[in-house]
């Protein structure tokens, strides 16, 4: 069955090019086109799309308003394809993700071009990925209430760690920015451990992600520097297109080794190095994401005696990476995203009375 796509684009030229790209792809079918968000909203119940591709700047209703309405009334996977989501448009990009867009694809500044093979392939690949994504109605007040209720209660899954943790390692891919925000925003400014995050993200968008997370996270967020030791209460990301590892001296190292499973940085590469240095004193967290990166790394942490937590299917945008870790028996606890940070805090603040330091 072909993937049913609705195109929302006010530029007739761009709309024509997008349609030609998809028309040449046998497993994708354009079931409707709209020049405004209002037109698209009228089409959705008629053409039943599986994926929506939308521009940002449109008359009558901009992309942010359109996405917010869709996610409240007709939740569907949405890809934003726009010249207004370049890497410097940090605030706008993450506004769109927060509203419910699953992914972003910047149009070239000079406009769409049928000859742009890389853009064409990226567009097709993203639509194929989104066709398998589950999305839910956005109910902000419900999410806040759920989060607040978790803050006011003890986490039932765990009350103590087997030993005193020394580091937290987090991996994420599709849907990861919002999951990371949920996780990191919960942590207090005196959180006593370093946190290493590996997020699959398009080239050029890492600093935008860091800047956006910094607006809500109480901890400093930065790119790890080679030769530096992880510091308590700091959040670190790998440099773009580089693996991040901890060497035998406990210092960060960057690597240009080939991608692992198609990824550089790779969650598994980072997790394995953390398992080797920290052993049972590591906490591994695997969040929403497509594929299986991180699963073997999570297994390495589990086999070293560390604690491992995976995001559950119900709250994952794409239940790929966590599912693979669970299948390997590497995830000791499977939790909704809202419960992961409280559980980590419980582990950090309440180690077993017999736990080693």
Steps between C-alpha positions, in 0.01 A plus 500: 500500500633844406554758775222759481645854512331839522709796373440845649696768315401852390765526226368347178855442377606320819176303507557384143857390572401315817223324314738394224747363752234287666329400177827336393503289817278189464440451873377857559164636380397866513137489610451874522662841464413823676625859468400599856457335838127568486471306173707217648277471806199456273680229301627287789169323581434453128831358376622327821876567466757297692762779487474877458777711344450869570674832444532756782411837345150479351204737477204482742670250733874452543668163544514524878127573528422226250708238682350595836147459364576171325657350811202604712234368262647265234838382639726393212876484438606840363817590311577872468667575165588867496767757426410651838651215703870555441750420775497857632120491549538332839190635670270434205629145442440387853168683521389283209629184666330594826173556313517145367707496180699178493781620274639801314654523153645839395441599139813630325520879530496527120181295479405144422664329204413168342873445438588522869548127553592524869191707582280269296626190679479664843139598432402150387684334790336726759151436365563125508614526861207717603250260348580257781483759777220503755386841621250603762279799567690783666343570839739738668301535820478122538873463448571767760267340749662163445845650542398684816345189649824314441696778668286471809529125541771243540589297195350155551737315268814544709599632840875442497793421274732205550791741534560873500475614134774718351362589156181503290514417128201575275436403137220623271402542137164582337285684755805542720516880540167517684580187701837648597331824599254309719783307662751782548253769609393289795852474645598754770790744469695304763476168317820325613598298191619578147253417222614395154237520224525364149221625272477419129440838336548653157835660428508862609223472761695385806578847634137596444394202710745594775383861500136392515556252784696765689191722516315249720773284653643607839833337420764631257475327161806486274704306245756275666863606458766237435727451801244636747363290785121493531396742773210452739189695415597550135326365187726399211438425133747359242635734236322468165598197291732370773471208740535594867672260740649487848859376496676295769599822678136606525535780245298583192640395164360571154526250218459513123472122480244380243132534593361213705172375359490811283547741791782728602469591779371161607314443826644149523859622461455746787312253720763228459781733605297608803436137593872428476606792720212539748369142512222457756516871587338601169133571430402444136183657357366427151227728369278510191668438167499309176730202444709313753788733585560486873357152557837322508646788700220471754571129522866577575396728789260236632764227478744723687247522783370851426136604519309525171174676419311511169212722393175308455308459176204714603708817539757435225459676166683206344533187710806367319812546710331428835324197353829354375661546842201333667522209253866449601402490867708815548229724647453434869210745521259620231334828594294786354713804421346693790626240748859466379651811659326440836632144494854616425477745791378221724796285399747784555356621830417164653776245433480176693636531857752230406592660166865568443624850442 
